[in-house]
Amino acid sequence: MTDPLVIFTPSGQRGRVAPGTTVLAAARQLGVDLDSVCGGRGICSKCQVAPAFGAFPKHGVTTTEAGLSPRNAVEDRYDRVRGLAPGRRLGCQTQILGPAVIDVPPGSQVHRQVIRKRAEARAITLDPATRLYYVEVAEPDMQDPSGDLQRLQRALAAQWGIASATADLDTVQRLQPALRAGGWRVTVAVHRDDAEARILHVWPGYHDARICGLAIDVGSTTIAGHLCDLATGEVLASVGLMNPQIRFGEDLMSRVSYAMMNPDGAAAMTAAVREALDTLAGQAAAEAGVDRGQILEAVIVGNPVMHHLVLGIDPVELGQAPFALATADALHLGAGEIGLRLHPGARLYVLPCIAGHVGADAAAVALSESPQLSDALTLVVDVGTNAEILLGNRTRVLACSSPTGPAFEGAQIASGQRAAPGAIERVEIDPVSKAPRFRVIGTEPWSDDPAFPADTPVTGICGSGIIEAIAEMRLAGLVDTSGLIGSAEATGSDRMVAQGRTHAYRLHGDILVTQGDVRAIQLAKSALYAGARLLMDTFGTDTVDRIVLAGAFGAHISPRHAMILGMIPDCDLARVSSAGNAAGTGARIALLNVAARREVEALVRSIHKVETAIEPRFQEHFVAANAIPHATAAFPHLPPLPDVTFNAGTEGCRRRR
Amino acid sequence: MTDPLVIFTPSGQRGRVAPGTTVLAAARQLGVDLDSVCGGRGICSKCQVAPAFGAFPKHGVTTTEAGLSPRNAVEDRYDRVRGLAPGRRLGCQTQILGPAVIDVPPGSQVHRQVIRKRAEARAITLDPATRLYYVEVAEPDMQDPSGDLQRLQRALAAQWGIASATADLDTVQRLQPALRAGGWRVTVAVHRDDAEARILHVWPGYHDARICGLAIDVGSTTIAGHLCDLATGEVLASVGLMNPQIRFGEDLMSRVSYAMMNPDGAAAMTAAVREALDTLAGQAAAEAGVDRGQILEAVIVGNPVMHHLVLGIDPVELGQAPFALATADALHLGAGEIGLRLHPGARLYVLPCIAGHVGADAAAVALSESPQLSDALTLVVDVGTNAEILLGNRTRVLACSSPTGPAFEGAQIASGQRAAPGAIERVEIDPVSKAPRFRVIGTEPWSDDPAFPADTPVTGICGSGIIEAIAEMRLAGLVDTSGLIGSAEATGSDRMVAQGRTHAYRLHGDILVTQGDVRAIQLAKSALYAGARLLMDTFGTDTVDRIVLAGAFGAHISPRHAMILGMIPDCDLARVSSAGNAAGTGARIALLNVAARREVEALVRSIHKVETAIEPRFQEHFVAANAIPHATAAFPHLPPLPDVTFNAGTEGCRRRR
């Protein structure tokens, strides 16, 4: 009689096993992804499976309940104590006696997929650096003395194949009581990263509490954290804080200047951001209902200045050529080394930086958006004070940073403000009446909706609002190709307000879009476009297949308006998407999948960095990109724009069409 | 013409090198041990050599000054600025042009020998884990961005063959200013231990200041530290402190009991000993005239209870069978992890423990005395509250711990006290008059010397004093084989004082040696002897070739008196030596020679542990060893002792001879 055939679904892995083999052992023999923390002792139930019975023409087998051993005492006890769903069996207890089709439900897969919201985004395969292992440790023997730690290490090697696991003093201090309280059975959290295995914690007996990880994106303005369950990948809490360094300077360069001008400036900013990170961890833990001590690791990303300040490195070199990073490679630290109070042994992984202007946040964006895995030539733009730009596909990936300045964030704009309640964030202008309608952050209806509350406070324009306003002004013929705003006479609109020799557009009450606003946005968009264009030149292409807008701000930009302004190169608008906080997502990927850390390290090494500051073509592209649009032929995906030209400082206007 | 022959002394290494080869390059080609920190750039002068000229019949060459390039500008400048002794040349500047005999003075040898005081002790070859390296680092390049740390790492690999050196955050924080202040030339301290290389510090340019290491022996009573210059091996300061844990209990078991009885007892003892270690480091630095920050590494040894308490591990398991250590292996830690404030990146190496009763101090003794390298069968006894005993030779080494109790330290002795000024430490008794003479700690002359100050305070007897007193009483016929003290009538001495049914000997004033004292010493010496004897049984021998008495107390024991009491097995007295604080010496060896760490780790793994607590023969030997001496035949190296027998509780006495 041949050995029975067993087929695992959904993977389809199949093979014959000796009768009496447990489902868990069969899964291991056949390389099937079936979880187990207790190592097959009927304790953890992580190996639950759902056998299927009947005729399976697709698989060419018919299975019956006789193909499996009946439910045994261990399963009965488990069902009594903790409950076993109908149809479920414990894989470590169930023996294969005949043909079997065994479904491995997602919750029993070690390397399950973590759901991401966007369909086009890469899947996250759960494979965290830190996992729980249940081990049985030999008791001490006076005749052959050895340390409790050494016997635990031998047990981990023998029972889990984890060789040379080290332990912090904190773990060694907890070890003896835990081993004795658990009757020489303990659960350990082992962190395995970069060829190193480290026992982070030890609990008596079988331990089933949550272990968590925290992915942090340290932005210049906001700090965002995702607290994740390391066993399921689930996001337990997402929290955000203002970066308290703002009191030292609004943008990156003003903070670098503060460090240059004040002897303890860098240290003060380091203390401020570290305190914020610690507060963030506390808030995330509270929101998720877990203890800080359950957080066993953290991942941090940030731009180079934030990266350095979090690490306690003076960022002064990042403010001047040649923009040398103190350290570029990924870092493996203890969380406590940056004052982050998690579990005392918690580890911290800091993503590598690409260059002095293209930091670990850009590396995280690269990991999240993975242009290196794409056939389509992908342009990824992370818009902030500096724009980090990636361009590439499977063949190679280029990166640069472009000095857009803070205009896109509402700074340097007459009525500009941060994206906060009261800020105009969306704008449409009727091309005939030149009347605007707009939407305000914090209020759902548009301004022309009867439901728009009359008393809605409208306090200014945020970054996405000014982009839409200027793009709509261009569409409505109120701004010409050169960026000049027309007069009331030239445009036929009484919304135009003369300001000396220039004009402004009255959006709402005192909120005007001024000639200076248009000039500021022109500078910013020219820089952004020139950076993208420089990468395209270096890549040897005039077109890109798709564009991803990343960053909190990128999430709110209307791709159509961005393209009307010429912020981004031409592209099928259907292939322009927003990635939201891609840097934060990259941090989460690195938290949940340890192989992704090696991947981003290799990717960063392979990325070709283009330095805009020393590249003459950047200046050429920058100057050439000033018009709106700067070259109609370059934007086949846009409709023709009104062909108006206003005269600077005069009220004359010519219509060409 | 053949290449010139060059001969290096004192090693005798010789070979032919291409004309124009520098002496440093020739030394490296021929495997000669010639130091260099600056890598041959004429900065450090560590490669100074002394060429010799003339006819060398032994070597078969005649050398002249023309065989070497003349002194060059680099040497002239060096001589001007820092001075070059007559006859000395810089090896990196001097080219070999003809036959040459080059002496490498001890100060120019990397692996120079560190002098030890005892002739029989093993030499320490200087090869510390932490050394200085001068490197030239590539400047940052905007076109090919990389971190300053990564360029330093590449320079270390290329210029010194040190691959994958890591750096703590502290070093990364200091790196950028140092590189720029030094014009991209820096000196780094690199710690290399156990396949790991770690950059501990970075100084601008060439740095010639001292780097130090601290070897610490944490005893139950005293903590001793040796601060060493890591470049020369020189002991810069030796300091000692009382172990402040004494307030929690005099001996080890009382401290373990304190930990058992008090919830925070272990933590309080950990805090106390860590504070003392930190004070010790401060005192050593002050005495040596260096800053704490110049101490880049430390080595700690101690018995298992001290080992655990220093590491913050509750020692409760060490107080009960099976005496399980929390961890037995050597530990590589940061000094800060135990609150030791040295250089912020300073490393800490903790020697391995042999067993639950035989700790890292015994491992250090084994390293210092190295029975595994000896042809002679060597018994090493480290006498303290517990005696740690090693027995072995090249074939194998055995170890045990014997519960001698605190009598040898003056506890449980009627007039006993610690070894401190006022304590009687040496005793002689005139065999005829039965009158004693003695020496007191703190006073040089003996008590019968006219120079002995009449007002010398004599406060009690310390451990070595009571051993000598009882051995002398035995020699003078005042104590019999069974340990009974004779009466005034039986001994004919009016120094004998009746105490109930027993007698005592008046040593000085109120200071008596009582029957209880003799019994306490008998118990202690029986335990010590039984441990040694058990190891001899296990080894399969009745005799040992040599005996080493280690420990601060061992340094003061008179071997002859110890053998008269039967503390140690019979041996040629000329081959019984004191090793002083061998544990401290072992710590110093591990500090100064990194290979010795691997050696002691291997030795500890290979040592066969014999557990006295569960070995029935230990009890048998213990009972049998009670007499003084317990078996005359077993001590052929001792003179016959008076054959007296006193009757317990009576005043009768018989003289057999």
Interface residues (C-beta under 8 A of the other chain):
Chain A: E139 P140 D141 M142 Q143 D144 P145 S146 G147 D148 L149 Q150 A167 L169 V172 Q173 L175 Q176 P177 L311 G312 I313 D314 V316 E317 A321 P322 F323 A324 L325 A326 T327 A328 D329 L333 E337 I338 C353 I354 A355 G356 K609 E611 A613 I614
Chain B: E139 P140 D141 M142 Q143 D144 P145 S146 G147 D148 L149 Q150 A167 L169 V172 Q173 L175 Q176 P177 L311 G312 I313 D314 V316 E317 A321 P322 F323 A324 L325 A326 T327 A328 D329 L333 E337 I338 C353 I354 A355 G356 K609 E611 A613 I614
